């Protein structure tokens, strides 16, 4: 039974609670960015790309191996000295 409980199966079945959760997250992201709640996925992705490119132009591209091992302990939290 547990072998049948996979993300693939969950998304293939698309239960109503998952559809509702995605809708709620999409609305929260739109609100956080000040976008209309009914923004299309295509428009949201275009705006996110625009923001990412603008940030990279200012800060330079981020590469995962640029993280100083002394700054993080592997789970995104600051390492303790």
One Martini backbone bead per residue (centre of mass of N, CA, C, O) as a GRO file, in nm:
protein
   81
    1UNK     BB    1   0.058   0.063  -0.022
    2UNK     BB    2   0.304   0.262   0.005
    3UNK     BB    3   0.397   0.233  -0.297
    4UNK     BB    4   0.139   0.408  -0.398
    5UNK     BB    5   0.264   0.662  -0.232
    6UNK     BB    6   0.306   0.905  -0.463
    7UNK     BB    7   0.349   1.189  -0.634
    8UNK     BB    8   0.257   1.088  -0.902
    9UNK     BB    9  -0.015   0.974  -0.808
   10UNK     BB   10  -0.123   1.228  -0.683
   11UNK     BB   11  -0.112   1.406  -0.947
   12UNK     BB   12  -0.286   1.212  -1.119
   13UNK     BB   13  -0.545   1.238  -0.925
   14UNK     BB   14  -0.619   1.520  -0.821
   15UNK     BB   15  -0.722   1.617  -0.559
   16UNK     BB   16  -0.902   1.870  -0.428
   17UNK     BB   17  -0.700   1.956  -0.204
   18UNK     BB   18  -0.467   2.008  -0.409
   19UNK     BB   19  -0.601   2.221  -0.579
   20UNK     BB   20  -0.653   2.416  -0.343
   21UNK     BB   21  -0.357   2.450  -0.254
   22UNK     BB   22  -0.254   2.571  -0.518
   23UNK     BB   23  -0.440   2.813  -0.522
   24UNK     BB   24  -0.343   2.937  -0.251
   25UNK     BB   25  -0.047   2.969  -0.328
   26UNK     BB   26  -0.086   3.144  -0.577
   27UNK     BB   27  -0.226   3.377  -0.423
   28UNK     BB   28   0.006   3.435  -0.222
   29UNK     BB   29   0.220   3.506  -0.430
   30UNK     BB   30   0.071   3.734  -0.569
   31UNK     BB   31   0.043   3.909  -0.314
   32UNK     BB   32   0.349   3.932  -0.244
   33UNK     BB   33   0.399   4.081  -0.541
   34UNK     BB   34   0.136   4.252  -0.632
   35UNK     BB   35  -0.055   4.076  -0.788
   36UNK     BB   36  -0.296   3.948  -0.943
   37UNK     BB   37  -0.490   3.675  -0.865
   38UNK     BB   38  -0.539   3.618  -1.200
   39UNK     BB   39  -0.275   3.538  -1.288
   40UNK     BB   40  -0.096   3.395  -1.509
   41UNK     BB   41   0.144   3.169  -1.545
   42UNK     BB   42   0.296   3.314  -1.771
   43UNK     BB   43   0.315   3.593  -1.629
   44UNK     BB   44   0.455   3.500  -1.370
   45UNK     BB   45   0.708   3.382  -1.505
   46UNK     BB   46   0.795   3.644  -1.644
   47UNK     BB   47   0.828   3.809  -1.380
   48UNK     BB   48   1.034   3.623  -1.242
   49UNK     BB   49   1.250   3.646  -1.456
   50UNK     BB   50   1.285   3.951  -1.441
   51UNK     BB   51   1.371   3.957  -1.143
   52UNK     BB   52   1.613   3.764  -1.170
   53UNK     BB   53   1.774   3.929  -1.378
   54UNK     BB   54   1.797   4.186  -1.207
   55UNK     BB   55   1.947   4.056  -0.969
   56UNK     BB   56   2.189   3.945  -1.134
   57UNK     BB   57   2.287   4.226  -1.233
   58UNK     BB   58   2.362   4.317  -0.938
   59UNK     BB   59   2.483   4.028  -0.795
   60UNK     BB   60   2.497   3.807  -0.965
   61UNK     BB   61   2.532   3.494  -0.999
   62UNK     BB   62   2.418   3.201  -0.844
   63UNK     BB   63   2.613   2.951  -0.687
   64UNK     BB   64   2.618   2.682  -0.492
   65UNK     BB   65   2.946   2.684  -0.460
   66UNK     BB   66   2.951   2.986  -0.322
   67UNK     BB   67   2.904   2.868  -0.055
   68UNK     BB   68   3.007   2.897   0.256
   69UNK     BB   69   3.058   2.653   0.484
   70UNK     BB   70   3.066   2.860   0.734
   71UNK     BB   71   2.763   2.978   0.683
   72UNK     BB   72   2.664   2.675   0.650
   73UNK     BB   73   2.516   2.347   0.761
   74UNK     BB   74   2.313   2.232   0.505
   75UNK     BB   75   2.005   2.364   0.605
   76UNK     BB   76   2.015   2.700   0.591
   77UNK     BB   77   2.167   2.750   0.847
   78UNK     BB   78   2.347   2.893   1.062
   79UNK     BB   79   2.642   2.852   1.184
   80UNK     BB   80   2.807   2.763   1.460
   81UNK     BB   81   3.093   2.870   1.652
   0.00000   0.00000   0.00000
